[in-house]
C-alpha cells in the first residue's frame, strides 16, 4: 500500500533528497508542501509529516499544534529536521507529541531507517488485524475519506461470507479463523493481479472485508474472486458436507437444521465524483447492495452503478 509522506518545506532540496533515498521503493511517495498550503495538505491525511524547521515561514510550535489539533491528523507521526543544537528547544518540540527531532547535518542512513521504521510501526500498531495482517477500521475510514476529499473515481467492495456462523458452529472457531485468512488471501491475490495500481484491502472484523479499487473492470474482479473462492473453499469442508451440498448444524434445542455451504457475497459501490458527501452515505448504499447480494443463493455480487 502506498505511503504518502508530506514534507513541509518552502524549498525543494529535502524532498528531492528523500526521493533519491527511496527511489527503489515505490510504495513511498514524497510530496513537497509549502507552509501556506498546510491546511490543504492535512485534508489528504498523509502517512507521515516531515517538517524542515529552518525552511518554514511559521513558528514551529504553532505549526505542530496546528497538525495535532486537526482531527484527522491527531496521530499522524511528525519528524522535525533542524539545525538547532539547543536541547531545551528540541525537548519543547517533542513535548508537543512530535515523534522525532533530527539534527542537521542529515545522516542519510539514519533518516532512511527512521522513516521506514516509524511508518511500519504505525501501520502495525494502529491499523492491522492480528488475524489477517490487513489494515483495520481506522485505516479503512481514512482511505475512503482521503479518496473522497481528492474527488477520485473508485469503487468500494464490501465482502463477507454467507452462513459463516453455521460453519463456525459446526467446525469450530479455529477452522473458522482459517477460512477468514483464506478469504483474505484470496481477495488480496485477485486484486493484486488487476491493472489497478491504487488498490486497498482492509479487514473490518470477523468475516467482513473492504476493498477499494481505482478504475478497472469491477465485474471481472468480482467474478475472479468468486471463482477462486468457490474452487478453494472445499478444502475447508468435509467430503460428506460437499457431497451432501449443505451443512447440518444442531440448534440450541438440539434440533438439526440445514444450511447452505459457505459462500461469498460482494456488494460494490461505484463512487463517482461528487456522488457522496461522506463515508456514512457510502456505507448506507453499500449495506443495501450487500444485502441484495446475500439474498442470492451461493456466491454472488451486485454492483451499484448509479450516478446519483
DAFEN-V622462 format. One record per backbone hydrogen bond with DSSP energy under -0.5 kcal/mol. CO is the residue of the C=O (numbers start at 1). NH is the residue of the N-H. Records with the same first field share a line. If there is no record, write none. Layout:
# DAFEN-V622462
CO: NH / NH
This chain:
# DAFEN-V622462
2: 4
3: 5 / 29
4: 6 / 47 / 48
5: 31
6: 8 / 50
7: 9 / 33
8: 52
12: 16
13: 17
14: 18
15: 19
16: 20
17: 21
18: 22
20: 23
22: 25
24: 26
25: 28
27: 3 / 29
28: 30
29: 5
31: 7
33: 9
34: 37
35: 38
37: 41
38: 42
39: 43
40: 43 / 44
41: 44
42: 45
47: 77
48: 6
49: 79
50: 8 / 52
51: 53 / 81
52: 55
53: 56
55: 10
56: 58
59: 63
60: 64
61: 65
62: 66
63: 67
64: 68
65: 69
66: 70
67: 70
69: 71
70: 73
71: 74
73: 76
77: 49
78: 99 / 100
79: 51
80: 102
81: 53 / 54
82: 104
85: 87
86: 90
87: 91
88: 92
89: 93
90: 94
91: 95
93: 96 / 98
94: 97 / 98
100: 80
101: 103
102: 82
106: 108
107: 111
108: 112
109: 113
110: 114
111: 115
112: 116
113: 117
114: 118
115: 119
116: 120
117: 121
118: 122
119: 123
120: 124
121: 125
122: 126 / 127
123: 127
124: 128
127: 136
129: 133
134: 129
135: 203
136: 140
137: 141
138: 142
139: 143
140: 144
141: 145
142: 146
143: 147
144: 148
145: 149
146: 150
147: 152
148: 151
152: 154
153: 215
154: 271
155: 213
156: 158 / 269
157: 159 / 211
158: 267
159: 209
160: 265
161: 164
162: 263
163: 167
164: 168
165: 169
166: 170
167: 171
168: 172
172: 176
173: 177
174: 178
175: 179
176: 180
177: 181
178: 182
179: 183
180: 184
181: 185
182: 186
183: 187
184: 188
185: 189
186: 190
187: 191
188: 192
189: 193
191: 194
195: 197
197: 199
200: 212
201: 135
202: 204 / 210
205: 208
207: 161
208: 204 / 205
209: 159
210: 202
211: 157
212: 200
213: 155
216: 218
217: 221
218: 222
219: 223
220: 224
221: 225
222: 226
223: 227
224: 228
225: 229
226: 230
227: 231
228: 232
229: 232 / 233
232: 235
233: 236
234: 237
238: 242
239: 243
240: 244
241: 245 / 246
245: 261
247: 249 / 259
249: 257
251: 254
255: 251
257: 249
259: 247
263: 162
264: 300
265: 160
266: 268 / 302
267: 158
268: 270 / 304
269: 156 / 271
270: 272
271: 154
272: 275 / 276
278: 282
279: 283
280: 284
281: 285
282: 286
283: 287
284: 288
285: 289
286: 290
287: 291
288: 292
289: 293
290: 294
291: 295
292: 295
293: 296
300: 266
302: 268 / 304
303: 305
304: 270
